[in-house]
Amino acid sequence: MINILLVDDDLRAIEAIAININWRSLGVEKCFCAASARQAKDLIRKESISIVIADIEMPEESGLELVEWINENTRNIVCIFL
């Protein structure tokens, strides 16, 4: 089971990616979306996330800081930057 998490403060950007990619054909069961690093962390704590695709520049906490937190607090999550 692969679950993906899209993180970007630009909701239109993550909605476009979430809607326009056929995730099932890529073996992704669920595609979650978060508008901030805080929301992303909450989802990572609750769900089994395999891949995070994040924007680097976001208000409050950057994508780089989010990935640092992911590396310190989880294991086996692949991180990709937009």
Secondary structure as the mmCIF struct_conf table of DSSP 4:
data_model
#
loop_
_struct_conf.conf_type_id
_struct_conf.id
_struct_conf.beg_label_comp_id
_struct_conf.beg_label_asym_id
_struct_conf.beg_label_seq_id
_struct_conf.end_label_comp_id
_struct_conf.end_label_asym_id
_struct_conf.end_label_seq_id
STRN STRN1 ILE A 2 VAL A 7
BEND BEND1 ASP A 9 ASP A 9
HELX_RH_AL_P HELX_RH_AL_P1 LEU A 11 ASN A 20
BEND BEND2 ILE A 21 ILE A 21
TURN_TY1_P TURN_TY1_P1 TRP A 23 TRP A 23
HELX_RH_3T_P HELX_RH_3T_P1 ARG A 24 LEU A 26
TURN_TY1_P TURN_TY1_P2 GLY A 27 GLY A 27
STRN STRN2 VAL A 28 ALA A 34
BEND BEND3 ALA A 35 SER A 36
HELX_RH_AL_P HELX_RH_AL_P2 ALA A 37 LYS A 46
BEND BEND4 GLU A 47 GLU A 47
STRN STRN3 ILE A 51 ALA A 54
BEND BEND5 ILE A 56 ILE A 56
BEND BEND6 PRO A 59 GLU A 61
HELX_RH_AL_P HELX_RH_AL_P3 GLY A 63 ASN A 73
BEND BEND7 ARG A 75 ASN A 76
STRN STRN4 VAL A 78 PHE A 81
#
